[in-house]
Every structure is written in structure tokens, then in C-alpha cells.
């Protein structure tokens, strides 16, 4: 649960920026496909950030 305070905001940022970018520059892509791309990017970024961010940032020896 400690890592989720970083994972959720990263996923939301990726989703927001992905939505803005795909809506602005790729209107020819169908809406459902854009949504699938964004959800996939959010899940992938969440998995990557879960393993990259430290689990116990406050407990340094």
C-alpha cells in the first residue's frame, strides 16, 4: 500500500496527458481505440512505477 501513493498519481497523469495528446493530434483514431490505448498506457505506467519507486522511502539506514 505504501507504493500506491505514487502509482495512482502517475497513472492519472499518464491518462490525462495521453487523452489530451490523442484528442488533439489524432482525431482520425476512433474513440474506443483511443480509450483502449490510454487504459493500456495507464496500466503499464502503473506497473512500471510500482517497481521503480521505493517501498520504504522513510526508513533509510
Secondary structure, 3 states (H helix, E strand, C coil): CCCHHHHHHHHHHHHHHHHHHHHHHCCCCCHHHHHHHHHHHHHHHHHHHHHHCCCCCCCCC
